[in-house]
Amino acid sequence: MTSQAKNELDQSGRCDCGAIVLHVHGRVVSMFHCSCENCQRATGAGHSSVVLFHAESLRIVGATKAFSRPAESGATFTRHFCPECGTTVLAQSSRAPALRIVPVGVFAGDNAWFKPNQLIFSRSYQHWDLVADHLPWHETYRQDGQA
């Protein structure tokens, strides 16, 4: 459940097989779509839809496996996923070490609260992918440094 006035989330989500459960209790920092090529590969779609939280807002039950790679920004990007079914349950960037990136699909069936505020990495946007055209689009990261 969320409290729209406080923009806080208090709920649990899981990977596809249920081996990993992610508990979130805290303020939503941002909600957005990303069309970078890495997100396209990871999701099998034209973009990812994610929510940012402070790291201390999350608790994971179950063992994840991690994959780290260098990002175009020079940061290291790490995805944490279920070793059984492969579902990404969270990610993090060395560019913002206090934040965690959670795919909104982890909360499937209970994520009507998701309201993205932007599309990042629009330079990689695929025109067959339908992203709401009322959102601000940013070629890479948002230039003002905001999430």
PECOR-V790797 format. One record per residue. RES is the residue in one letter. OMEGA is omega in degrees with one decimal (none if undefined). NEAR is the number of other C-alpha atoms within 10 Angstrom. D_CENTER is the distance of its C-alpha to the mean C-alpha in whole Angstrom. Layout:
((RES | OMEGA | NEAR | D_CENTER) (RES | OMEGA | NEAR | D_CENTER))
This chain:
((M | 176.7 | 13 | 18) (T | 171.0 | 18 | 17) (S | -176.2 | 11 | 20) (Q | -179.0 | 9 | 19) (A | -178.5 | 6 | 22) (K | -176.3 | 10 | 20) (N | 179.4 | 13 | 16) (E | 179.4 | 18 | 16) (L | 176.3 | 19 | 14) (D | -179.4 | 14 | 16) (Q | 179.9 | 15 | 16) (S | 174.5 | 17 | 15) (G | -177.2 | 22 | 13) (R | 172.7 | 21 | 14) (C | -176.1 | 21 | 14) (D | -177.7 | 18 | 16) (C | 178.7 | 12 | 19) (G | -179.7 | 13 | 19) (A | 179.3 | 15 | 19) (I | 174.9 | 23 | 16) (V | 179.8 | 20 | 16) (L | 177.0 | 19 | 13) (H | 178.8 | 17 | 15) (V | 173.9 | 22 | 13) (H | -179.5 | 18 | 16) (G | -176.4 | 19 | 15) (R | 172.4 | 17 | 14) (V | 178.6 | 17 | 11) (V | -179.6 | 16 | 11) (S | 174.6 | 18 | 9) (M | -177.2 | 21 | 8) (F | 173.0 | 21 | 8) (H | 175.7 | 25 | 8) (C | 179.5 | 24 | 9) (S | 178.6 | 25 | 12) (C | -177.5 | 22 | 12) (E | 177.9 | 17 | 14) (N | 176.8 | 15 | 12) (C | 177.2 | 17 | 10) (Q | 179.1 | 17 | 13) (R | -176.3 | 12 | 14) (A | -176.8 | 14 | 11) (T | -173.8 | 15 | 11) (G | -178.6 | 10 | 15) (A | -179.0 | 14 | 14) (G | 178.9 | 21 | 14) (H | 169.8 | 28 | 11) (S | 176.5 | 23 | 7) (S | -169.6 | 20 | 6) (V | 176.3 | 23 | 3) (V | 176.2 | 21 | 5) (L | 175.5 | 21 | 6) (F | 169.1 | 23 | 9) (H | -175.6 | 18 | 12) (A | -177.0 | 15 | 13) (E | 178.0 | 12 | 16) (S | -173.3 | 17 | 14) (L | 172.4 | 17 | 13) (R | -179.0 | 13 | 15) (I | 173.6 | 16 | 15) (V | -176.6 | 11 | 18) (G | -177.2 | 12 | 19) (A | 176.8 | 14 | 19) (T | 171.1 | 19 | 16) (K | -177.0 | 12 | 17) (A | 173.7 | 14 | 15) (F | 179.8 | 10 | 15) (S | 178.7 | 13 | 15) (R | 174.2 | 13 | 16) (P | 177.0 | 12 | 17) (A | 178.4 | 14 | 15) (E | -178.4 | 10 | 18) (S | -175.3 | 10 | 17) (G | 178.7 | 10 | 19) (A | 171.2 | 13 | 16) (T | -179.3 | 14 | 16) (F | -177.0 | 18 | 12) (T | 174.3 | 18 | 12) (R | 175.7 | 21 | 10) (H | -174.2 | 19 | 11) (F | 178.2 | 20 | 12) (C | 179.5 | 23 | 15) (P | 179.2 | 15 | 18) (E | -173.7 | 15 | 20) (C | 176.4 | 13 | 18) (G | -179.4 | 15 | 15) (T | 172.4 | 23 | 12) (T | 179.8 | 24 | 9) (V | 172.8 | 25 | 9) (L | 177.2 | 24 | 7) (A | 177.3 | 20 | 7) (Q | 179.0 | 20 | 9) (S | 176.0 | 19 | 11) (S | 176.6 | 14 | 15) (R | 179.4 | 13 | 15) (A | -171.2 | 12 | 13) (P | -179.3 | 10 | 14) (A | -176.2 | 12 | 14) (L | 174.2 | 18 | 10) (R | -178.2 | 22 | 8) (I | -177.7 | 22 | 4) (V | 175.3 | 26 | 4) (P | -176.9 | 22 | 4) (V | 178.1 | 22 | 6) (G | 175.5 | 20 | 9) (V | 179.9 | 21 | 9) (F | -176.9 | 18 | 11) (A | -178.8 | 13 | 13) (G | -179.7 | 8 | 17) (D | -178.3 | 14 | 16) (N | 178.1 | 15 | 13) (A | 178.4 | 11 | 15) (W | -175.7 | 13 | 14) (F | 178.5 | 16 | 11) (K | -177.3 | 14 | 13) (P | -178.1 | 16 | 11) (N | -178.3 | 15 | 13) (Q | 170.2 | 21 | 13) (L | 175.7 | 27 | 12) (I | -175.7 | 23 | 12) (F | 178.1 | 19 | 14) (S | 178.6 | 19 | 16) (R | 178.6 | 13 | 19) (S | -176.8 | 17 | 17) (Y | 176.5 | 21 | 17) (Q | -173.5 | 16 | 19) (H | 174.6 | 8 | 21) (W | 179.7 | 8 | 21) (D | -176.7 | 11 | 18) (L | 176.4 | 10 | 18) (V | -178.7 | 16 | 16) (A | -175.3 | 11 | 17) (D | 176.3 | 9 | 20) (H | -179.4 | 8 | 20) (L | 171.1 | 13 | 17) (P | 178.3 | 13 | 18) (W | 179.1 | 19 | 17) (H | -178.7 | 16 | 17) (E | 177.5 | 15 | 18) (T | 173.5 | 17 | 16) (Y | 175.0 | 16 | 14) (R | -171.6 | 15 | 15) (Q | -178.2 | 9 | 19) (D | 177.7 | 6 | 20) (G | 178.6 | 6 | 17) (Q | 178.2 | 8 | 15) (A | none | 16 | 12))
